[in-house]
Amino acid sequence: MARVGYARVGTTDQDVDIQIARLKAAGCEIVRSETVSGASREGRGELETVMQFLRAGDELVVLRLGRSTRDVLNLVHELDAKGAYLRVLEPEVTTAGDMGRMVITVLGMVADMELKFIKDRQRPASRRPRSKGYTRAARKLSMTMKSAAASPPARARPASLAT
């Protein structure tokens, strides 16, 4: 039985080394990693490589589940068809038993809802009207200059505090 780890971070700002260390501490002989969005399984070449490698009795170990219920369930189904298992370290759960499959399904649904909430929070900011001087991510310089000109002047320091 091989225990194979898969580590993924979403941006180059994040450190995959912490996940790799945790996976090795969990007994993974092989660890594959990549930097790619966790929103879906598309574009995850290292995960596909791991999936091709796994055989009956093997265990795929990940730190956390993905954020798509469909992707998580498809992954569990593919592993089940191979006779392999999924083990998640945070929270500790495995598909080796029926209860573990149910827990992973529920956790996958919660992660999917979390992704929807993130997108819902981002949506209003991306819809700010351009007529008010907003761009996609920040105010236009002219808007900043207008607000700076409209703000009250800074108060002078009292003589007792001047140095």
LINFEN-V912999 format. One record per backbone hydrogen bond with DSSP energy under -0.5 kcal/mol. NH is the residue of the N-H (numbers start at 1). CO is the residue of the C=O. Records with the same first field share a line. If there is no record, write none. Layout:
NH=CO, CO
This chain:
4=2, 59
5=30
6=61
7=32
9=34
14=11
16=14
18=15
20=16
21=17
22=18
23=19
24=20
25=21
26=22
27=24
28=23
29=3
30=3
32=5
34=7
36=9, 34
44=41
45=43
48=44
49=45
50=46
51=47
52=48
53=49
54=50
57=83
58=55
59=2
60=85
61=4, 59
62=87
63=6
67=38
69=67
72=68
73=69
74=70
75=71
76=72
77=73
78=74
79=75
80=76
81=77
82=78
83=79, 80
84=79
85=58
87=60
88=93
89=62
90=63
93=88, 91
95=86
97=94
101=97
102=98
103=99
104=100
105=101
106=102
107=103
108=104
109=105
110=106
111=107
112=108
113=109
114=110
115=111
116=112
117=113
118=114
119=115
120=116
121=117
122=118
123=119
124=120
125=121
126=122
127=123, 124
128=125
132=129
133=130
134=129
135=138
140=133
144=140
145=141
146=142
147=143
148=144
149=145
150=146
151=147
161=158
162=158
